[in-house]
Structures are given as C-alpha cells and as structure tokens.
C-alpha cells in the first residue's frame, strides 16, 4: 500500500505530493539527516519539524490522548480514514514535538497493518536514540508504542468488520427468499 507524503523534511511549506511507502519515507529521513554532521543542526531540524507540524485541535488535547512514558506532554490523535490511519499530535517541548512530527511524517497515512509491521530502522540509522537523553529516549519508545497500539486496535476493528460482513452475507444467503 502506498501513501501520500509532502516532500522535503525541512520545508513543508512547499507541499508537492508524491506517493511513498513507509520505507521510502524512512530513507528520505535518513538522507535528510545525513546532510548534517553536527547534532546541533539535527536538533534544529527536529525543532523546525515540530514548528511545521499542523496544530492539534484543542478538543484532542485530552488526558486520553496523552502518551504515557513521556517526560513532556505529548498528545497523539489517530483517525481512521479510508483504510488508513492519519495521526496528528502536539507537545509542550520543542524537540519532543519534532520527534513526534518525524514519526507522523513516516507513519501517517498508511494502513494499520503496514504501521504495525513497520521496521522503524530510520531511528537507529540517524542516531536519534544515541543522541537523546534517557528520558527522551524512553519517550520516543513510548511514542512508537502508542502509534503501534493504535495500529493494532484499528487492525483488529478491520478484522472484526470483515468477520461481521461475512456473517451478514452468510445470513443473507441462508435467509428464505420471498
């Protein structure tokens, strides 16, 4: 399954839409981060990504949407649209907001199955975990875990819906015809 994505990590103002898989999106992130040798520049890129993140509607800034395990407050909203999960988020910390923006950029707009099964190799390849404090690193893991939990929940709903649809068809076939 393919997804739509904005090009250019550092400049989301130019919204040219192309179709990319999760792995293609991860490869783009890796390529973008490889352009910087200094981690201060990479942190600035994360901050810029966070600043470019679409604002989260205030109605989604609830206790239910807060991610447990993050030192900062991070709200994550997941909506199921046309078979894909669309994530929106916000945080009260600049770098943390950039991290969740990066995860959204890679995973949003994909099917629950794709998200649940994704090998998020870009996190290690760009050295993100190695350059975060232990509490931020735990927060990153909590964000990934919550995204996967949403994916698994929506995947289960899809399967349940398919099973209900099959039962309805079977019931129709077995019903007497007038």
N, C-alpha and C positions, 0 to 999 in steps of 0.2 A: 504494500500500500504506500502511496506517495502522499506528500503533504505540501502545502504552500508555505513559503518562507520568504521573509524580507532579506534582501542581500545586504552585505556589509555590516558586520557586527558593530563597528564603531560609529556608523552613521545610519540610523534607522529613519532619518528624515526622508531619504530617497527610497520610496517604497516600490521597488521593482520586484514583481512577484515571479518566482521560479518554483519548480517542483523539485523537492529534495526529500530523500529518505533520512531517517534518524542518523545513520552512519555518514551520509554525505554532510549533514549538518554538523556532526561532530568533527569531521575532517576539516570543515571550514573554520570551526572554532580553533582547532589545533593550528591551522595555517595562520590565522589572525594573531594568535598568541606567540607563534614563533617569530613574528616580526619584531618582537620586543625582547631585549636581552636583560633589561633591568626590571626587577619585580615592582619597583615603584611605578613604572609605566603600566605594568599589568594591573596593578591595583587601581590606577587611574582609569584604565579601560573598564574594569568592573564597576567603578563608580559611575562612569558615563553610561554604561548599560543600564544600571539601576535608574539613573536620571531619565533615560529614554523609555523606561517601562511605562506602558499605559497606566494611568491612575486606576486604582481599585475602587470601585463604587463603595461608598461608606456603609451600605447595607451588608456588605460581605466582611466587614471588619468586626467579626464576632468571635466570641470565645471558641465556638465550634470550628472556626477556620484557622485558629492559631495553631502553629506547628509546635508540638511538644518536643523538648530537647534542644531548642534554640535559645541561646542566651539573649538574643534580641527578639523583639516581637516580629513574627513573620506570619502573615495571613495568606492562605492559599485557597483559591476558589477553583473548583473544577466543574465544568459544564459539558454535558454530553450532547453533541450536535452532529447529526448526520453520520453516526457511527464513529465519530472521533471525539477525543477529549480536548477541550480548549481550557487552558489554565490562565488564570490571572492572579496576580499577587502584589503584595506590598510589604515593606519592612520599615522599621523606625531607625535602622542603621544602614549607612551608605554602602559599605562593602557587602553586607548581607543581602541588601536589595539587589546588588549587581549579581551575586551568586544565584539568587532565585530567578533573576531575569535570564541568566545564561541557561539554566535548566529549562525554563519555559521555552526559550528560543530553540533548544534542541528537541524537546519532547511534545510541546503543544501542537495540536492539530493532527495527531496520529491516533490509530486505533488503540483500544485498551490492551489488546494482545501484543502489539508492537512495543508499547511502552513497558508492559510487564516483562517482556523478554529481552529488552534492550540491554546490551553490554555497554555501559557508560564509560568506555575507555578514555574518552577525552579528559576526564577529571585527572587521571594519573599522567596522561601524556603531556598536559600543560603544566603539571607540577602543582596543581591547586592545593591538594591536601598537604603537600610538603611545606607550603608557604602560608598556611593558616595557623592561627593559634589553636591549641587543643579544643577550646570551647567552640570556636568557629568550625573546626573540622567536624566536631560532633554535630553541630547544627547542620552542616552540609549533608551528613549522613541521614539526619532526621528529615531534611527536605526531600531527599531521594526516596526514603522510606515512605513518606506520606504520598508522594506522587505515585509510587508503585501501589500503595494501598488503594488509592482512587482507581487506578487502572484495573486492579484485581476485582474491586467492587463492581465497576461497570462491566467488566468481562463476565462476571457471574450473572449480572442482570441480563446481559445479551443472551447468555445460555438459557437462562430461565425463560426469557421471552421466546426463544426458539422452541423450547420444550412446550410452552403454553400454546404456541402457534400450531405445533404438531398435534397436540391433544385436541385443539379446536377442529383441525382438519379431519382427524380420526373420528371425532364426534359427528361432524357433518356427514362423513361418508357412511357412518353407521345409522344415521337417523333415517326414519321412514320418509319416503318421498310422497308428496301429495299429488 
